[in-house]
Amino acid sequence: MTHLHSQPLPHLLLALTLATAALTVHAADTTPAQQLQRFSTEAGAPGQADKGRVLFTTRHGGEWSCASCHGQLPVAAGKHASTGKAVDALAPAFNPQAFTDTAKVDKWFRRNCKDVMQRECTAAEKADVLAWLITLKR
């Protein structure tokens, strides 16, 4: 007869901890394509790269556009227009970490849209910008 305690408790706890950690890591992982799909679904329409390029490079009544910090083509490191702090390349083909963490994607869209547009971006605007960024290739 097999007893519940036939496997040592420390091994069982280790297995449960590793399984939980794997699920946690997997749940936080995402791709730019998945983020684009998320925003497109929220918007009810696919992102439009041409609109995204215009949105990215245009000032919206304020001092800055997205390009003010990220560059007209965000394929290289830029710098924050006010603080001078380095900003990584934004296009996913040039920065493998871009748009791979949903919490960071939401945080930076919220902050940057408020800086550039004085409001949060709509899901359609996010989808458009991301659709354009994904088209930028090496």
Helices and strands as residue ranges (DSSP letters): G 4-6, H 9-28, H 32-43, H 49-57, H 67-70, E 78-79, E 86-87, H 102-117, H 123-135
